[in-house]
Amino acid sequence: MSDILKLFAVPEAKEFYQDLGFEETNGSGEMILSSNAASMLLLDLEQKRNSTSFG
């Protein structure tokens, strides 16, 4: 079994999801996020959170 997250994006949202690491599969709006891409996204978000200073 493959570890992916699949969604169907409206055209206006495709760029948003691509920025998160999703890849369009066939032009129908179906997009997937692989487990590797999800790990990279989470690492990037954690690094951004840790580098934010409060105060």
C-alpha positions as CSV (number, residue, x, y, z in Angstrom):
1,M,0.0,0.0,0.0
2,S,1.2,3.5,-0.9
3,D,1.4,6.2,1.7
4,I,-0.2,9.2,-0.1
5,L,-2.8,11.8,0.5
6,K,-5.1,12.4,-2.4
7,L,-7.5,15.3,-3.1
8,F,-9.4,16.8,-5.9
9,A,-8.7,20.6,-6.1
10,V,-10.8,23.2,-7.8
11,P,-8.7,25.1,-10.4
12,E,-8.4,28.2,-8.1
13,A,-6.7,26.1,-5.3
14,K,-4.2,24.1,-7.4
15,E,-1.4,26.6,-7.0
16,F,-1.9,26.6,-3.2
17,Y,-1.7,22.8,-3.0
18,Q,1.4,22.8,-5.3
19,D,3.1,25.2,-3.0
20,L,2.5,22.7,-0.2
21,G,4.1,19.9,-2.2
22,F,1.1,18.2,-3.9
23,E,1.5,17.1,-7.5
24,E,-1.3,17.0,-10.1
25,T,-1.7,13.5,-11.5
26,N,-3.8,13.7,-14.6
27,G,-5.2,17.2,-15.3
28,S,-8.6,16.5,-13.7
29,G,-7.8,18.2,-10.4
30,E,-6.6,15.1,-8.7
31,M,-3.5,15.8,-6.7
32,I,-1.4,13.7,-4.4
33,L,1.0,14.3,-1.6
34,S,3.5,11.5,-1.1
35,S,4.8,10.5,2.4
36,N,8.2,12.0,1.5
37,A,6.7,15.3,0.4
38,A,4.5,15.3,3.5
39,S,7.6,14.8,5.7
40,M,9.4,17.7,3.9
41,L,6.3,20.0,4.4
42,L,6.2,19.2,8.1
43,L,9.9,19.7,8.5
44,D,9.7,23.1,6.7
45,L,6.7,24.2,8.9
46,E,8.6,23.1,12.1
47,Q,11.7,25.1,11.1
48,K,9.6,28.2,10.3
49,R,7.8,27.9,13.7
50,N,11.1,27.5,15.5
51,S,12.7,30.5,13.8
52,T,9.8,32.8,14.6
53,S,10.6,35.1,17.5
54,F,8.0,36.4,19.8
55,G,8.6,39.8,21.3
